[in-house]
Amino acid sequence: MGTGLALGREGPSVQIGASLAHLFGKVVHCNEDECRALLAAGAGAGLATAFNAPVAGAVFVLEELMQRFDLRTTITTVGASAGAIGAARFLLGQAPDFRVAPISYPGPWTLPIHLTLGIAAGFIGVAYNLAILGALRATDRLRRYHPEFPAALIGAVVGLLAWFAPGLVGGGDAITQHTLDGTEVASTLALVFVLRFALGAISYAARTPGGLFAPMLVMGSQCGLFFGTLFHRWFPSSGADPTGSAVVGMAALFTAVVRAPITGIILAIELTGSFTLFLPMLEACFAAMLVPTLLQNPPIYESLRWDSRDD
């Protein structure tokens, strides 16, 4: 779901991939278990292709949607993701989605920096989850009396923003790339983050096809860059790298919101090619998952499933 600022790629890609795989299963007369495995495989393949992240696409389906790693589903999902990304890279090239200069391993002495970043991402993730659910409930109340009003209001807000600041709307890939380039100044970074946070939740409440991945990646990279820049200025000998922190922030905020740390880490690595940041991501994602768990804030997709049942 989502539109405008919250427009994402995973919603339509997962739906299309899953539908095609399920249709194939019905055509070749697969049984119910085989169709279920194909459904998961198609969803993973669609997600892998949309984000040019074959491992993350497969792992997300197994870790979040299926919530298990049984042999049949794992083999089918990994195979489908490999085939899909192979075809996509043959047509579109081998480069990752985001261009990031090679980043060296920052060293164990940056542990406090990444833990602090993870804690901050944890609180931001809780706030973002609550904002999305609050926006959904608000638009549901309005929809009972005036079904067309919420969509018109959200469209007007996003349209006005697109008129005056077209670079702030859409999935946010350009903003994420600028953030990873380190070209955003602190004041602009904070303003864009606040706008993306608020309008991302509002536009998601429009309940149109889209997703959460891209908005989370934008805000996560901005959060990481902000913290990395602060530590770099205040503690220049700490070894903090703003760009590296931006990449780590992507994984940390994804983990805080979705509670799928393996997917978050692999996704950030595949999107940027920053394999040297694996350990910092582990540290940040640990903290980012611990904070919402202690606060008893459920993962966003779990909350949305309960929300849809209430409807």
N, C-alpha and C positions, 0 to 999 in steps of 0.2 A: 504494500500500500504506500501511497505517498504521491505527491505531485509538487511542482514548483521546486522549492528548495530541497525538498525531501526526495526528489526523484532519484531512484536508484536502478541498478541493472539487475539485481538478483531476483526481484519479484517476477517480472515477465520471463526471464531466462529460465528460472526454475519451473515455472508453470508450463512453458512451451516444451522444455526438455522432458518433463515428466509426462505430459500429455502424449507426446510422440512415442515415447517408450512404451507407455501403457497401450496405446493403439497398436503398436507393433506386436505386443504380447497377445492381444486379442486376435489379431489377424492370423498369427501362427498357432493359435489355440493353446497358449500356455495356461497352466493351472493357476490357482489363486496365489500360491506362494511365489511362483515364478514371476507373475505379473507384479507382485509387490516388490520383488527385487529389481525388476526392470524399471518400475516407477522411481525407485531410489536412484538407480543408475542414471536415468534420464535427467533427474533433477541435478545430480552432481555434475553431469556432463554440461548441462546448460549453464550452471554457475561457473564451472571451470572455464568455459569459453568466454563468458561475459567479462570475467576479470583476468583472463589470461593466467589462471592460477590452477593448474590441474590437480595438484595434491590438496590444496585448500578446498577446492570444490568437492572432492570426494570425501575428505575428512569432515567437512561441515555437515554433509548429509548423514554420515554415520554418527557423528558426535552430537548433533543437535536434533535433526529430524527423526532419525531412527533410534538414537540413543543406545546403540549397541553395535558391536563389531563382529557379527556372526559371519561365518566363512563365505556363505553363498552371496550375501549382499555385498560384502567387502570386495570379493573378486569381481562381481558384476559392476559395481560402482567405479572401482579403480580402472577396470578395463574400458568402460565407457568414457570416463574422463580422459584417459590416455588417447583414445581414438579421436575424441572431439578436439582436444587441444592440438593433436598432431595435424589434423586437417586445418584448424584455424591458423596455426603457425606457418603452414605451407602457403596459405593465402595471404597472411598479414605480416609475416616476418617473425623473428625470434626475440626481438627486444621486449623487456618487461614494460608494463604500462607506464611506470614513472622512471624518469632519468635521474639517477642519483650517482654522484661521484663516488669512487671507491672509498669506503670508510674502514679504517683500521680498528682492531679490537681496542676499546677504550681503556681496558685494564681493570683489575679488581677494585682499585681505589675509588672508582665511580659508583660503587654499590649504593652508598647513601643517596646519590643523585637519582638513580633509577628507582629505588624504593620510594623516595619522596614523590617522584613522578607517578608511580603506580598508585600511591595513596590518593593523590590528587585526582587521577583518572577514575579511581573507585568512587569518590564522592560525586564527581561530575556525571559518571554513568548512572548512579542512583537518581540524581536530579533529572537527567534526561529521560530515564524510564518513567518517572513520575510525571514529567511534563507531557510525554506522549499520551499516557493513559488519561491524564487530566483533560487534554485537548480532545481526545476521543469521546470522553463522557460529556464534555460541554457541547460538542457538535451533535451528539446523539439527542441531547435534551432539546436543542434548537430544531432538529430534524422532525421531532414529533409534531411540532406545530407548524413549521414552515420548511418542508423538505428541501426546497431549492435554496433557502437562505444561506446555510453554511457553505455550500459550494460556491455560491456567488460571492460571499464575503471573502473566502480564502482566495478565490481567483482574483478578486479586485486587489487584495493586499499584495499578492505575488506579482500581479501585472504592474502595479505602481512601482514596485521595487525593480522589476525588469526594465521599466522605462527609464528610471533614473540611474540604475546601477546594474546593467545587464550582466556584468561579470560575476555577480553574487548569486544568480539563480542557476538552476540546472543541477546536474549530479554533483558538480564540484570538483571534477578532475583537474581543471585548470587552476583552481585555488590550491588544491593539494600540491600540484607541481610547483607553483610559486612558493608555497611554504617550504617544500623540500629544497628548493633553490636557495632559500634563506633571504629572499628579496623583500619579504614583508617587514615593515617597521613595526615597533611594538604597539603604537597607538592604533594603527590600522588593523593589526592582528587581533587586538582585543575587541575592536568594534565588529569586525567580520565574524569573530567567534560568537559574540552575543547574538548577532542577527541570525547566523546559521542555527544556533541553538534554539532560539525562540520560534522562528519561522519554520524550522525543520519539523518541530513537533506539531505546529499548527497545520502545515501542509500535509503531513502524514494523516491528519484527522479527516482529510477529504475522502479517504477510503477509495482511492483510485490506484491502478496498478503502478507499482514502483518498488521501493525498498528502503532499507536502512543502512546497507553497507556503505555506500558512497558518502552519505552525510557523516557517518561515524568516522570514516577515514579522514575526512576534512577536519573535523573537530579534534580528532586524536592527534593529527600531525601538528595542528596549531597549538594545542596544549603542550605537546612535547617541545616544539620550537620555543615557546614562551619560557618554559622552565629551563631548557638548555641554554638559552640566551642569558637568563638571569644568573644562573650558576657560572657561566663563562665570564660574565662581567664582574660578579661579586667575588668569585673564587677562581681567578684565571689559572691558578696552578692545579686545579682539580682535574683537569683533563676533559671537562665537559665539552661535547661537540654539539652545537645546536641542531645541525642536520641529522646526526645520529639520534639525538633525543626526539626529533620529529618522527623518525621511523619507529622508534620504540613506543612513542605515544600512540601511534596508529594501532599497534597490537594491544596496548594496555587499555585504551578506551573500548575497543571492540570486546575485550574480555570482560570489562566491567559491565557493559550493557547486555551482552549475549550470554556470558558465563561459559564461553567455549574457548579456553586459552590455547588449545592446540591449533584450532582453526585460525585464531587471531595471529599467532606467531607465524605460522606457515604462510598465511595470506600476506602479511607485511613483508616477509622475506621474498616471496615470489613476485610481488608487485614492484619491489625496489632492487632486488638482487643483492640485498645487504646481509649476506650470510654471516658476516663477522659479528653481527649484533644479536646473535642467538641467545647468548648468556644474559646480556642486559635485558632482553625481552622477557626471559624467564623470570628475572628478578622483579621487573615492573608488573608483569601479569600476575605473579603471586600476590603482590600487594593489591593490585586492582581487583582481584577476585576475592581477597580476604575482606575488604571493606564492606561491599554490599552483602556478603554472607553474614558478617557480624551484625549488620543493620537489618537483616532479615528481609532484604529487598529481592523479590524473585526475578529471574531472568526475563528479558522483555518478551521473548517469544512464548514463554510459559504464561505470562500475564495476558498476552494477546489471545492465546488459546482460551483461557478462562473468560476473557472479555467477550469472545465470539459465542461461547456457550451461553453466557448470560443473555445475549441478544436473542 
